[in-house]
Amino acid sequence: MHAIELLLDDHESFTALFDRVRSAPDGMSHLPAIKAAIEVHKHVEEKVLYPHLLAEADDQLKALVHASLEDHGLVRGYITELEQLADDGDYSPEKLNIVMEDIRHQADVEEETIFPLIEAQFDEEMLEALGNEMEAERERFLSGGTINV
């Protein structure tokens, strides 16, 4: 599968999941699914895609990758904070909405800025190979038993 198609599929899954969360009476009950989806997506980007981009891309794309890595750290912190609230029995739809909006914003940045640069700098054959490697890494990660999706 093409690397960008794989990531776009993840983004569509996030949108569908966030729609379910917004329509649920207790959106926090979906927090484990949100965390799992984000962890898988982030893992594949950080283990396969980003190292390749940092080694082969131009400086502009490398800077965007570094910014994305910082964003991943922020999302990790938000998820941890939401988990602590959930453990305390404190449902915070406002915080959950902020996290979902931030994730949606990051996906928009990828789609509007990063993906076009990737497509301009790497040929289809490379993007197919990266996509295949990303799919294999996703399967390894999911079969490791650390994430339940």
MOMOBEL-V155519 format. One record per residue. N is the residue number from 0. RES is the residue in three letters. PSI is psi in degrees with one decimal (999 if undefined). D_CENTER is the distance of its C-alpha to the mean C-alpha in Angstrom with 1 decimal. Layout:
BEGIN
N;RES;PSI;D_CENTER
N;RES;PSI;D_CENTER
END
This chain:
BEGIN
0;MET;144.2;17.2
1;HIS;134.9;16.4
2;ALA;-44.9;13.2
3;ILE;-36.6;12.3
4;GLU;-41.1;13.3
5;LEU;-45.0;11.0
6;LEU;-36.8;7.9
7;LEU;-37.9;9.9
8;ASP;-41.3;10.6
9;ASP;-44.9;7.2
10;HIS;-40.6;7.4
11;GLU;-38.4;10.9
12;SER;-40.2;10.2
13;PHE;-45.9;8.5
14;THR;-45.3;11.6
15;ALA;-42.5;13.9
16;LEU;-44.0;12.8
17;PHE;-35.3;13.2
18;ASP;-42.3;16.5
19;ARG;-41.1;17.7
20;VAL;-45.2;17.0
21;ARG;-28.0;19.0
22;SER;-4.4;21.8
23;ALA;145.3;22.1
24;PRO;-31.7;24.9
25;ASP;87.3;22.9
26;GLY;-27.4;19.2
27;MET;-21.8;18.8
28;SER;-18.6;19.7
29;HIS;-0.7;16.2
30;LEU;-42.9;14.6
31;PRO;-38.0;14.5
32;ALA;-39.3;12.7
33;ILE;-48.1;10.0
34;LYS;-45.0;9.8
35;ALA;-45.7;9.9
36;ALA;-43.3;7.2
37;ILE;-43.9;4.7
38;GLU;-43.5;6.9
39;VAL;-48.4;7.1
40;HIS;-49.8;4.0
41;LYS;-42.7;4.5
42;HIS;-47.0;8.0
43;VAL;-42.2;8.5
44;GLU;-47.1;7.6
45;GLU;-30.3;9.7
46;LYS;-27.3;12.4
47;VAL;-61.2;13.0
48;LEU;-53.8;11.9
49;TYR;-42.9;12.3
50;PRO;-39.3;15.6
51;HIS;-45.3;17.0
52;LEU;-41.1;16.2
53;LEU;-27.4;17.8
54;ALA;-30.2;20.7
55;GLU;-16.4;21.4
56;ALA;170.7;20.2
57;ASP;173.1;22.3
58;ASP;-36.0;22.2
59;GLN;-46.8;20.5
60;LEU;-38.3;17.4
61;LYS;-41.2;17.6
62;ALA;-39.7;17.8
63;LEU;-35.5;14.7
64;VAL;-44.4;12.8
65;HIS;-40.1;14.5
66;ALA;-39.0;13.5
67;SER;-38.9;9.7
68;LEU;-39.2;10.5
69;GLU;-41.4;12.5
70;ASP;-38.7;9.9
71;HIS;-41.5;7.8
72;GLY;-39.5;11.3
73;LEU;-44.5;12.0
74;VAL;-40.8;9.3
75;ARG;-45.0;10.7
76;GLY;-41.6;14.0
77;TYR;-44.0;13.6
78;ILE;-43.3;12.6
79;THR;-43.2;15.6
80;GLU;-42.5;17.8
81;LEU;-39.5;17.1
82;GLU;-39.8;17.9
83;GLN;-41.3;21.1
84;LEU;-43.9;22.0
85;ALA;-41.6;21.7
86;ASP;-32.9;23.7
87;ASP;-0.7;26.3
88;GLY;18.7;26.5
89;ASP;104.5;25.4
90;TYR;124.0;23.4
91;SER;86.6;21.9
92;PRO;-30.3;20.8
93;GLU;-48.2;20.7
94;LYS;-39.7;18.3
95;LEU;-42.3;16.0
96;ASN;-38.9;16.3
97;ILE;-44.5;15.6
98;VAL;-46.0;12.2
99;MET;-39.1;11.3
100;GLU;-38.5;12.8
101;ASP;-43.3;11.0
102;ILE;-43.1;7.5
103;ARG;-40.3;9.4
104;HIS;-44.0;11.1
105;GLN;-39.7;8.3
106;ALA;-40.6;7.5
107;ASP;-42.3;11.3
108;VAL;-43.5;11.8
109;GLU;-49.0;9.9
110;GLU;-37.8;12.0
111;GLU;-26.8;15.1
112;THR;-53.9;15.4
113;ILE;-47.9;13.4
114;PHE;-43.8;13.7
115;PRO;-36.3;17.4
116;LEU;-40.4;18.1
117;ILE;-47.1;16.6
118;GLU;-31.0;18.7
119;ALA;-27.3;21.7
120;GLN;-15.2;21.6
121;PHE;139.5;21.0
122;ASP;168.0;23.0
123;GLU;-38.3;22.1
124;GLU;-44.1;23.3
125;MET;-40.4;21.0
126;LEU;-33.7;17.9
127;GLU;-44.6;19.1
128;ALA;-43.9;19.7
129;LEU;-42.1;16.3
130;GLY;-41.9;14.8
131;ASN;-40.6;17.3
132;GLU;-38.9;16.5
133;MET;-41.7;12.8
134;GLU;-43.0;14.0
135;ALA;-41.5;16.5
136;GLU;-38.1;14.3
137;ARG;-46.7;12.1
138;GLU;-42.5;15.6
139;ARG;-44.9;16.8
140;PHE;-45.7;14.1
141;LEU;-34.7;14.7
142;SER;-10.7;18.4
143;GLY;-11.6;18.5
144;GLY;5.1;18.8
145;THR;-20.5;16.6
146;ILE;134.9;14.1
147;ASN;115.5;15.5
148;VAL;999;13.6
END
